[in-house]
């Protein structure tokens, strides 16, 4: 496995992967030394994340290799289908997966998503529209949702 650390608007971001795909993207809660030379297998991921943060990318096109249970992988695949700039609720996601009673399991799988931003777990909110749970913290979740909001408010002055 190859690893690199890049700077992002959310803080130092750790990317892990190999020829089989990207297995982890995590925003760290501490300052880390930025990687000087990006491993070849991570270059495309770094570039696509930079394009996302610069506002030029709304979808990722990467080979992914997240490790998890079959159920977690089903949830993560459903997360990838949430359009850029849109949100859904844990309840709606549970219904989409065919079991409204699995809401807690869906929320748990969402919280274990190892591919932050790329697999957009930040787009899942509470049924009442509230920001709920995000492994990276609610301020980062709010930043990502604001970043993806395509209707930017214009200033009057």
SVG drawing of the C-alpha trace seen along z (x, -y; Angstrom):
<svg xmlns="http://www.w3.org/2000/svg" viewBox="-39 -48 48 57">
<polyline fill="none" stroke="black" stroke-width="0.4" points="0.0,0.0 1.1,-3.5 0.3,-6.5 0.5,-10.3 -0.6,-13.4 -1.9,-16.4 -3.2,-19.8 -6.9,-20.4 -9.3,-23.2 -10.4,-20.7 -6.9,-20.0 -4.3,-17.4 -5.8,-14.6 -4.4,-11.1 -4.8,-8.9 -4.0,-5.2 -4.1,-2.8 -2.3,-0.6 -2.7,0.9 -6.0,2.5 -7.5,-1.0 -7.9,-3.7 -8.7,-2.2 -8.8,-5.2 -9.2,-9.0 -9.4,-10.6 -9.1,-14.2 -6.8,-14.2 -7.3,-16.1 -3.6,-17.0 -1.0,-18.7 1.2,-16.2 4.1,-16.6 2.8,-16.9 4.2,-14.2 6.9,-15.6 6.6,-13.0 3.1,-11.5 3.2,-7.8 2.2,-7.1 -0.8,-5.0 -2.2,-7.9 -1.6,-10.7 -5.0,-10.5 -6.8,-10.6 -4.7,-13.6 -5.5,-15.4 -9.3,-14.6 -9.5,-15.8 -7.7,-19.0 -10.2,-19.6 -13.1,-18.9 -11.8,-21.4 -11.2,-24.0 -14.9,-23.5 -14.1,-21.9 -15.1,-18.3 -18.5,-17.0 -17.9,-13.3 -14.9,-11.1 -13.7,-8.6 -11.3,-6.4 -10.7,-2.7 -11.8,-2.1 -10.9,0.7 -12.6,0.0 -12.5,2.9 -15.7,3.7 -18.6,6.1 -20.9,6.9 -23.6,4.7 -21.2,1.8 -20.2,2.0 -23.9,1.9 -24.4,-1.2 -21.2,-2.8 -22.4,-2.0 -25.7,-3.7 -23.8,-6.8 -22.0,-7.1 -25.3,-7.5 -26.3,-10.7 -25.9,-13.5 -23.4,-16.3 -25.1,-19.2 -28.0,-17.0 -28.6,-15.3 -30.6,-12.3 -31.6,-11.1 -30.6,-7.9 -34.2,-6.8 -34.4,-7.4 -31.2,-5.5 -32.5,-2.6 -35.7,-2.5 -33.6,-2.6 -31.6,0.4 -34.9,2.3 -35.2,2.3 -36.6,-0.7 -35.7,1.0 -32.0,1.0 -31.7,-2.7 -29.2,-2.3 -27.1,0.3 -27.1,-2.1 -26.0,-5.0 -23.2,-2.8 -22.0,-1.7 -22.1,-5.3 -19.9,-6.2 -17.4,-3.6 -16.9,-4.8 -13.2,-4.9 -13.4,-7.0 -14.4,-10.4 -15.5,-13.0 -15.1,-10.4 -17.9,-8.3 -20.0,-11.2 -21.2,-10.2 -21.4,-13.9 -24.5,-14.1 -26.5,-12.1 -28.4,-14.2 -31.2,-13.7 -34.8,-13.3 -35.6,-16.7 -32.8,-18.3 -30.3,-18.5 -26.7,-17.8 -26.1,-14.5 -22.9,-12.6 -19.8,-12.9 -16.6,-11.2 -14.7,-14.3 -16.8,-16.6 -20.0,-18.6 -18.0,-21.7 -16.3,-19.7 -19.7,-18.2 -21.2,-21.7 -18.2,-23.0 -18.6,-20.1 -22.3,-20.7 -21.7,-24.5 -19.0,-23.8 -21.4,-21.6 -24.2,-24.1 -24.5,-25.2 -26.8,-28.2 -24.3,-30.6 -25.9,-33.6 -25.0,-36.9 -24.0,-39.9 -26.1,-43.0 -23.2,-45.3"/>
</svg>
